[in-house]
Structure formats: C-alpha cells, structure tokens
Amino acid sequence: MQTPVRAGTQLSELRVAIVHYWFVSYGGGERFIETLAEVFPQADLFTLVADRSTLAPILQSKNLRTSFLQHLPLATRFHRHFLWLMPLALEQFDLSGYDLVISSESGPAKGVLTSSKTCHICYCHSPMRSIWEMYSEHRRGMGPLVGPIFTLAAHYLRIWDQASAARVDYFVANSRFSASRIRKYYRRESTVIHPPADAVAARPSDAAGTYYLAVGRLVDYKRFDLAVSACTKLGAPLKVIGVGPCDRALRRMAGPTVEFLGKVSEDELRRTLAGCRALLFPGEEDFGIVPVEAQSYGRPVIAYACGGVLETVRGAIANGRRVENPTGLFFAEQSESALAKAIQDFESMEKEFCPQTIREHSLQFDRGIFKQKITEFVRSAMAEFLERGQPEVALGQRGILQDGMR
C-alpha cells in the first residue's frame, strides 16, 4: 500500500517515475528526458520499448523498465506497428509506489494508471500526431490492406487517448502551439514551459557561413523536399543532416549543390551548425529544437511561418514591416517557390542579421532556464495536489514549496 508523502519532504526525496513513449533513437524527446533526469536524479524510467544502446550516458545507469512489447519480434524497429497494443502495455506498469509521475507525451505515454496519492504531470510535446493532427496525411499514404486496419485502430485509440487525458492531474505544453492542440483534443488547459536547449554551451564561429543547412529525421512532414528542391533550383549549397525513410527520394531529386551527411556525431553537428549560412526549416513543428540550436551559434533561421518556430524565431518582417534585431526570416506558403524567394530575400538583407543578437535571443531557451521553470512548476503542482487530495497532510508540505531541491 502506498504511504502518503511525509511532511517536510524535499522534492529530491520524492519517489519519482518518468514515463517516455520509447527509446529507439536519440532525438529531441530523448534529450528532454536526459535533462529531466538531471532535475530528478532519483527517478526511475518506464517506456514501451527501448534500445539501450541509444541511451545517453546519464540514462544508462537508470532503473529502466519496459513493457511486454519489448519481447515481441523486432519491437524496437517496428514499434509503431504495435500502436493498437500500446494502451494495454502502458496500463500494465505498476506505478503505485511513486509520489510523482511525469509522462513525456508525443507517442502514447500519459495513459498509465496512477493512484489517488500520486500526482501525474504530463509534459506534452504534442497529442499523438498520427491519430489527430496528421491522421488524414498518414491514412493517404497507406495501401488497401493496411489503411482500413489503421482506420479502425485509430478510431479506438482516439477514444482511449481522450479518456486517458482525464488521468492527468496537470498538463505542461512545450509551446503555445501545442497548448492549443491540447485544448482542442483533450479540452484541458496547460502551462507552457519550452523544452531545453544547450544554448549557453554553444560556441559560435567567427567565420562567415558558406552553405545552407537542414537537420532532422528525413520524414515527409518535415518537408526537406522543399529545402532540397529550392537549393537545387537556385544552385545554392545545402548540407542535409539526418536519416529516415525519405532519404532515397531526396537524393534522387537533389542537384550537385546538395550534400547528404547522414547521421553525424554531436561534435560534427555542432561544427556544421556553427559554420552554416542559415538553417532552413520548412516543416511544421510543435516546438522545433533545431532552430534554437542554430540561433545559439549565431546563425539565422529561414522557416515556414507556422508552429512553435513562431515562438523561438524573431522574423525580419512582420505585417509588411521590418523588425529590429531579427533572428530569422519566415515564408508563408509551404512550397518550393516560397522557400526559394525567402532564400533570395535573406541574401539581399543578410547584413541585418547580427550573430551576437541572434545568440542572445536563444539563451532564453537554455536548459538552465528549463530546469528552473520545471522545478518551480512541480513544486507548486505538488503542493496544490496535496492540499486538494490530502488536506491533513498538506499543511506540513509547505516545506516542498519553500525549499528547493537538494
């Protein structure tokens, strides 16, 4: 039986579980968990499936528990094909011994079951895109056999996903854009805390950039095809970092000025970011950590004007007027011609972008800021949760609010 949180307990003494959808690669979601594990070093990890070789060093020594999906053939490679089993897998986790559960939601994660004595905070990168915002797009790309199966599975997953939102005590969104989706699909309000970036640690280069850069997983919705086709059309040098199912198609359409670097080391990624002329960001992202990272090296961003990038990049032109101290340039239409024109506009006004100003703008998204904000939020949420659910204990819990983590 779970015992109540003791009076005077510090945040560092809480029994904490972090639930992440899966660990099968190292990207933005996994970097987020790495930082969260620094805030709560005592936390245990729960995930549907995991390839332990992809874990960051700080997570290698963690108590990591996987679901029964881990034992299915090729689970880490084809985990998305088991989407219909994920609700059942999540509900099998025993979290009864924890005071605080933090779920990291993008794939399903928040559907875990917690007791009335456990505070459940969901940090939502986005409601599941494949069954909500991008459902029609996913469905269009499927064949006559897989399509109907996915349609049926997605129907029931939406019912479960919306119902499981009621199991969450507090929602945190990674951007105002994501907060609007949480409100739309779950009818819940959320607190916006932007995810962490290593902005302070970045070391900008003094040399002028000579190439454009696109970074990320090579999948359809990130629209790297626009970057490749626009730079091919303009004869502009472009480096593409990342791997994914669109790799072959992108290479076929690329001209001689486009170079594919594939998967690179962290050091090479940093050097390439520091040396680029500008980052091209043609997709729609809920937040988008790469534009923040590029800006931390003093490099401007040319981005499609939608999603979280509107919160992280200060566009050079707004409402037809020039903006002081810009950190990037937006284009309004997701097309090759619109991106090509944005690149040409950027080159005509390139001297207006100050590397030091761009870097300073990025510092507000540094991981130190995130740690401070998430700690303050958890402290406040825990106190409110205890006062609401255990009023006789809550009076003694104000030490959680007054004292920081030790």
C-alpha positions as CSV (number, residue, x, y, z in Angstrom):
1,M,0.0,0.0,0.0
2,Q,1.3,3.4,-0.9
3,T,2.2,5.6,2.0
4,P,1.4,9.4,1.8
5,V,4.2,11.9,1.2
6,R,5.8,12.8,4.5
7,A,5.5,16.3,5.9
8,G,8.6,18.3,5.1
9,T,9.7,16.1,2.2
10,Q,12.0,17.8,-0.3
11,L,11.5,17.4,-4.0
12,S,14.7,15.4,-4.1
13,E,13.2,12.9,-1.7
14,L,10.0,12.2,-3.7
15,R,9.6,8.8,-5.3
16,V,9.5,9.8,-9.0
17,A,8.8,7.8,-12.2
18,I,9.4,9.3,-15.7
19,V,7.3,7.6,-18.4
20,H,8.6,8.1,-22.0
21,Y,6.9,6.6,-25.0
22,W,10.1,4.8,-26.4
23,F,13.8,4.9,-26.5
24,V,14.8,3.7,-30.0
25,S,16.9,6.7,-31.2
26,Y,18.5,9.8,-29.9
27,G,16.5,12.9,-30.7
28,G,14.7,15.9,-29.2
29,G,12.4,13.8,-27.0
30,E,15.3,11.7,-25.6
31,R,17.3,14.9,-24.9
32,F,14.4,16.2,-23.0
33,I,14.3,13.1,-20.8
34,E,18.1,13.4,-20.3
35,T,17.6,16.9,-18.9
36,L,14.6,15.9,-16.8
37,A,16.7,13.1,-15.3
38,E,19.2,15.7,-14.2
39,V,16.4,17.6,-12.4
40,F,15.1,14.3,-10.8
41,P,18.2,12.1,-10.5
42,Q,16.3,9.7,-8.2
43,A,13.7,8.9,-10.9
44,D,13.0,5.5,-12.4
45,L,12.3,5.3,-16.1
46,F,9.3,3.5,-17.8
47,T,9.0,3.0,-21.5
48,L,7.1,0.8,-24.0
49,V,10.3,-0.4,-25.9
50,A,13.9,0.5,-25.6
51,D,17.2,0.1,-27.5
52,R,19.6,0.6,-24.6
53,S,22.5,1.4,-26.9
54,T,20.8,4.7,-27.8
55,L,20.5,5.9,-24.2
56,A,22.5,8.9,-23.2
57,P,25.2,8.2,-20.5
58,I,23.1,9.8,-17.7
59,L,20.3,7.3,-18.5
60,Q,22.5,4.2,-18.9
61,S,22.6,3.6,-15.1
62,K,18.9,4.3,-14.5
63,N,16.4,1.7,-13.4
64,L,14.6,1.3,-16.8
65,R,11.5,-0.8,-17.1
66,T,10.0,-1.8,-20.5
67,S,6.6,-3.2,-21.3
68,F,5.7,-6.6,-22.7
69,L,6.1,-5.1,-26.2
70,Q,9.8,-5.3,-25.7
71,H,9.6,-9.1,-26.0
72,L,7.8,-9.0,-29.4
73,P,10.0,-9.8,-32.5
74,L,11.7,-6.6,-33.9
75,A,9.9,-4.5,-31.4
76,T,12.4,-1.6,-31.3
77,R,12.5,-1.4,-35.1
78,F,8.7,-1.8,-35.8
79,H,7.3,-0.4,-32.6
80,R,4.8,1.9,-34.4
81,H,3.1,-1.2,-35.9
82,F,2.1,-2.2,-32.4
83,L,0.2,1.1,-31.8
84,W,-3.0,-0.7,-31.1
85,L,-1.4,-2.7,-28.2
86,M,0.3,0.4,-26.6
87,P,-2.7,1.4,-24.4
88,L,-2.8,-2.1,-22.8
89,A,1.0,-2.1,-22.4
90,L,1.0,1.3,-20.6
91,E,-1.7,0.2,-18.2
92,Q,0.3,-2.8,-17.1
93,F,3.0,-0.6,-15.5
94,D,2.8,-0.7,-11.7
95,L,3.3,2.9,-10.5
96,S,1.6,2.5,-7.2
97,G,4.8,3.2,-5.2
98,Y,5.5,6.7,-6.6
99,D,4.6,10.1,-5.3
100,L,5.1,11.8,-8.7
101,V,4.8,10.5,-12.2
102,I,5.9,12.7,-15.1
103,S,4.9,11.4,-18.6
104,S,6.5,12.6,-21.7
105,E,3.8,12.6,-24.4
106,S,4.1,12.5,-28.2
107,G,3.6,8.9,-28.7
108,P,1.3,7.4,-26.1
109,A,2.7,7.8,-22.5
110,K,0.2,9.6,-20.4
111,G,-2.2,6.6,-20.3
112,V,-0.5,5.0,-17.3
113,L,-2.6,4.3,-14.3
114,T,-1.7,6.1,-11.0
115,S,-3.2,6.0,-7.5
116,S,-5.1,8.8,-5.9
117,K,-2.0,9.6,-3.8
118,T,0.2,10.0,-6.9
119,C,0.5,13.4,-8.7
120,H,0.6,12.8,-12.5
121,I,2.1,15.6,-14.6
122,C,2.1,15.2,-18.4
123,Y,4.7,17.2,-20.4
124,C,3.1,17.1,-23.8
125,H,5.3,17.7,-26.8
126,S,2.1,17.1,-28.9
127,P,-1.0,14.9,-28.8
128,M,-0.3,11.9,-31.0
129,R,0.0,13.3,-34.5
130,S,-0.8,10.1,-36.3
131,I,-4.3,9.9,-34.9
132,W,-5.1,13.6,-34.5
133,E,-3.5,16.4,-36.5
134,M,-1.9,14.3,-39.2
135,Y,-4.3,11.4,-39.4
136,S,-5.5,12.1,-42.9
137,E,-2.0,12.5,-44.1
138,H,-1.0,9.2,-42.6
139,R,-4.1,7.5,-44.0
140,R,-3.5,8.7,-47.5
141,G,-0.1,7.0,-47.7
142,M,-1.4,3.6,-46.8
143,G,-2.4,0.7,-49.1
144,P,-5.8,-1.0,-49.4
145,L,-4.9,-3.6,-46.7
146,V,-3.1,-1.6,-44.1
147,G,-5.4,1.5,-44.5
148,P,-8.6,0.1,-43.2
149,I,-6.8,-1.6,-40.3
150,F,-5.2,1.7,-39.3
151,T,-8.5,3.5,-39.6
152,L,-10.2,1.1,-37.2
153,A,-7.3,1.1,-34.7
154,A,-7.0,5.0,-34.9
155,H,-10.7,5.3,-34.1
156,Y,-10.5,3.4,-30.8
157,L,-7.1,5.0,-30.0
158,R,-8.7,8.4,-30.2
159,I,-11.4,7.4,-27.7
160,W,-8.7,5.9,-25.4
161,D,-6.4,8.9,-25.8
162,Q,-9.0,11.4,-25.0
163,A,-10.2,9.4,-22.0
164,S,-6.6,8.9,-20.7
165,A,-6.2,12.7,-20.7
166,A,-8.5,12.7,-17.7
167,R,-6.0,10.6,-15.8
168,V,-3.5,13.5,-15.9
169,D,-3.5,16.0,-13.0
170,Y,-1.5,18.7,-14.7
171,F,-0.6,19.3,-18.3
172,V,2.6,21.1,-19.4
173,A,2.9,22.1,-23.1
174,N,6.2,22.6,-24.9
175,S,4.8,25.6,-26.8
176,R,1.7,27.8,-27.1
177,F,1.1,25.9,-30.4
178,S,1.0,22.6,-28.5
179,A,-1.2,24.1,-25.8
180,S,-3.8,24.9,-28.5
181,R,-3.8,21.3,-29.6
182,I,-4.2,20.1,-26.0
183,R,-7.1,22.4,-25.6
184,K,-8.6,21.2,-28.9
185,Y,-8.3,17.5,-28.5
186,Y,-8.3,17.0,-24.7
187,R,-10.3,20.1,-23.6
188,R,-7.6,20.7,-21.0
189,E,-5.6,23.8,-20.2
190,S,-1.8,23.6,-19.9
191,T,1.2,25.6,-18.7
192,V,3.8,26.4,-21.4
193,I,7.4,25.6,-20.5
194,H,9.7,25.5,-23.5
195,P,12.0,22.4,-23.7
196,P,15.7,22.7,-23.0
197,A,18.5,23.5,-25.5
198,D,22.2,23.7,-24.9
199,A,22.3,27.4,-25.8
200,V,24.8,28.6,-23.3
201,A,27.2,25.8,-24.1
202,A,27.3,26.6,-27.8
203,R,30.5,28.1,-29.2
204,P,29.7,30.3,-32.3
205,S,32.2,30.6,-35.1
206,D,33.6,33.9,-36.3
207,A,33.8,32.7,-39.9
208,A,31.1,33.6,-42.4
209,G,28.8,30.7,-43.3
210,T,29.1,29.3,-46.9
211,Y,26.2,26.8,-47.0
212,Y,22.6,26.4,-46.0
213,L,21.7,23.6,-43.6
214,A,18.7,21.3,-42.9
215,V,18.8,19.0,-39.9
216,G,16.3,16.3,-38.7
217,R,14.8,12.9,-39.3
218,L,14.1,12.5,-43.0
219,V,10.3,12.0,-42.9
220,D,7.5,13.5,-45.0
221,Y,6.1,16.1,-42.6
222,K,9.4,17.8,-42.1
223,R,9.3,18.8,-45.8
224,F,13.0,18.5,-46.5
225,D,12.0,18.1,-50.1
226,L,11.3,21.9,-50.2
227,A,14.8,22.6,-49.0
228,V,16.4,20.2,-51.5
229,S,14.4,21.4,-54.5
230,A,14.7,25.1,-53.6
231,C,18.5,24.9,-53.2
232,T,18.8,22.8,-56.4
233,K,16.8,25.4,-58.3
234,L,18.9,28.3,-57.0
235,G,22.2,26.4,-57.3
236,A,22.8,27.1,-53.6
237,P,25.0,24.8,-51.5
238,L,23.0,22.8,-49.0
239,K,24.1,20.2,-46.4
240,V,21.4,17.8,-45.1
241,I,22.0,16.0,-41.8
242,G,19.8,13.1,-40.8
243,V,18.5,9.7,-41.8
244,G,15.0,8.4,-42.5
245,P,12.6,6.8,-44.9
246,C,12.7,9.8,-47.4
247,D,16.5,9.5,-47.8
248,R,16.4,7.9,-51.3
249,A,13.7,10.1,-52.7
250,L,15.5,13.2,-51.5
251,R,18.8,12.1,-53.0
252,R,17.1,11.4,-56.4
253,M,15.7,14.9,-56.6
254,A,18.9,16.7,-55.4
255,G,21.2,18.6,-57.6
256,P,25.0,18.8,-57.4
257,T,25.0,21.5,-54.8
258,V,23.2,19.3,-52.2
259,E,25.3,17.2,-49.9
260,F,23.8,14.5,-47.6
261,L,25.8,13.9,-44.5
262,G,23.6,11.2,-43.0
263,K,23.9,10.6,-39.2
264,V,26.7,12.6,-37.7
265,S,28.3,12.8,-34.2
266,E,27.3,15.5,-31.8
267,D,30.6,17.3,-32.3
268,E,30.2,17.3,-36.1
269,L,26.6,18.5,-35.7
270,R,27.8,21.4,-33.6
271,R,30.6,22.3,-36.1
272,T,28.1,22.2,-39.0
273,L,25.6,24.3,-37.2
274,A,28.3,26.9,-36.4
275,G,29.5,27.0,-39.9
276,C,26.2,27.3,-41.8
277,R,25.0,30.5,-43.6
278,A,21.4,29.9,-42.3
279,L,19.3,27.0,-41.2
280,L,16.4,26.0,-43.5
281,F,13.3,24.8,-41.5
282,P,10.5,24.1,-44.0
283,G,8.3,21.9,-41.8
284,E,5.6,22.5,-39.2
285,E,6.8,21.5,-35.7
286,D,5.2,21.7,-32.3
287,F,8.3,23.4,-31.0
288,G,11.4,22.7,-33.0
289,I,14.6,22.5,-31.1
290,V,16.9,22.7,-34.1
291,P,16.1,26.4,-34.8
292,V,17.0,27.3,-31.2
293,E,20.3,25.3,-31.5
294,A,21.2,27.1,-34.8
295,Q,20.5,30.5,-33.2
296,S,22.7,29.6,-30.2
297,Y,25.6,29.6,-32.7
298,G,24.5,33.0,-34.0
299,R,23.0,31.6,-37.2
300,P,19.7,32.9,-38.6
301,V,16.8,30.6,-39.5
302,I,14.7,30.6,-42.6
303,A,11.4,28.9,-41.6
304,Y,7.9,28.2,-42.6
305,A,5.7,30.5,-40.6
306,C,3.7,28.0,-38.6
307,G,4.0,26.2,-35.3
308,G,6.5,26.6,-32.5
309,V,9.1,28.4,-34.6
310,L,6.9,31.5,-34.3
311,E,7.8,31.4,-30.6
312,T,11.5,30.9,-31.0
313,V,12.5,32.9,-34.0
314,R,12.1,36.7,-34.4
315,G,11.2,37.2,-38.1
316,A,12.8,40.0,-40.0
317,I,9.5,41.1,-41.5
318,A,6.1,41.2,-39.7
319,N,2.9,42.6,-41.1
320,G,4.9,44.0,-44.0
321,R,7.3,45.9,-41.8
322,R,11.0,45.4,-41.0
323,V,11.7,44.1,-37.4
324,E,14.6,45.3,-35.4
325,N,17.2,42.8,-34.3
326,P,15.8,39.9,-36.4
327,T,16.9,36.3,-35.8
328,G,15.4,34.8,-38.9
329,L,13.0,35.1,-41.9
330,F,9.6,33.5,-42.4
331,F,7.9,32.3,-45.6
332,A,4.1,32.0,-45.6
333,E,3.5,29.2,-48.1
334,Q,4.9,25.6,-47.8
335,S,6.2,25.5,-51.4
336,E,9.5,25.4,-53.3
337,S,8.9,28.8,-54.8
338,A,8.1,30.4,-51.5
339,L,11.2,29.0,-49.8
340,A,13.4,29.9,-52.8
341,K,12.1,33.5,-52.7
342,A,12.8,33.6,-48.9
343,I,16.4,32.5,-49.5
344,Q,16.8,35.2,-52.1
345,D,15.2,37.8,-49.7
346,F,17.6,36.6,-47.0
347,E,20.6,37.1,-49.1
348,S,19.6,40.6,-50.0
349,M,19.3,41.6,-46.3
350,E,21.9,39.2,-44.8
351,K,23.9,42.1,-43.2
352,E,20.9,42.9,-41.0
353,F,21.4,39.7,-39.0
354,C,23.8,40.1,-36.1
355,P,25.3,36.8,-34.8
356,Q,25.6,38.1,-31.3
357,T,22.0,39.3,-31.2
358,I,20.8,36.0,-32.5
359,R,22.8,34.1,-29.9
360,E,21.5,36.3,-27.1
361,H,17.9,35.6,-28.2
362,S,18.5,31.9,-28.0
363,L,19.7,32.0,-24.3
364,Q,16.1,32.2,-23.0
365,F,15.6,28.6,-24.1
366,D,18.7,27.3,-22.3
367,R,18.4,24.1,-20.3
368,G,19.2,26.0,-17.1
369,I,16.1,28.1,-17.6
370,F,14.1,25.0,-18.3
371,K,15.4,23.3,-15.1
372,Q,14.4,26.3,-13.0
373,K,10.9,26.6,-14.5
374,I,10.1,22.9,-14.4
375,T,11.3,22.7,-10.7
376,E,9.1,25.7,-9.8
377,F,6.1,24.2,-11.6
378,V,6.5,20.7,-10.0
379,R,6.9,22.3,-6.5
380,S,3.7,24.3,-7.0
381,A,1.7,21.4,-8.5
382,M,2.7,19.0,-5.8
383,A,1.6,21.4,-3.1
384,E,-1.7,22.1,-4.8
385,F,-2.2,18.4,-5.4
386,L,-1.6,17.5,-1.8
387,E,-3.8,20.3,-0.5
388,R,-6.6,19.2,-2.7
389,G,-6.4,15.5,-2.0
390,Q,-4.8,15.2,1.4
391,P,-5.6,18.4,3.3
392,E,-4.5,17.0,6.6
393,V,-1.0,16.3,5.2
394,A,-0.7,19.4,3.1
395,L,-0.2,21.8,5.9
396,G,3.1,20.1,6.7
397,Q,4.0,20.0,3.0
398,R,4.8,23.7,2.5
399,G,8.4,22.8,3.0
400,I,8.2,21.5,-0.5
401,L,7.3,24.9,-1.7
402,Q,9.8,26.9,0.4
403,D,12.9,24.8,0.0
404,G,14.5,24.0,-3.4
405,M,15.7,20.6,-4.4
406,R,18.7,19.3,-2.5
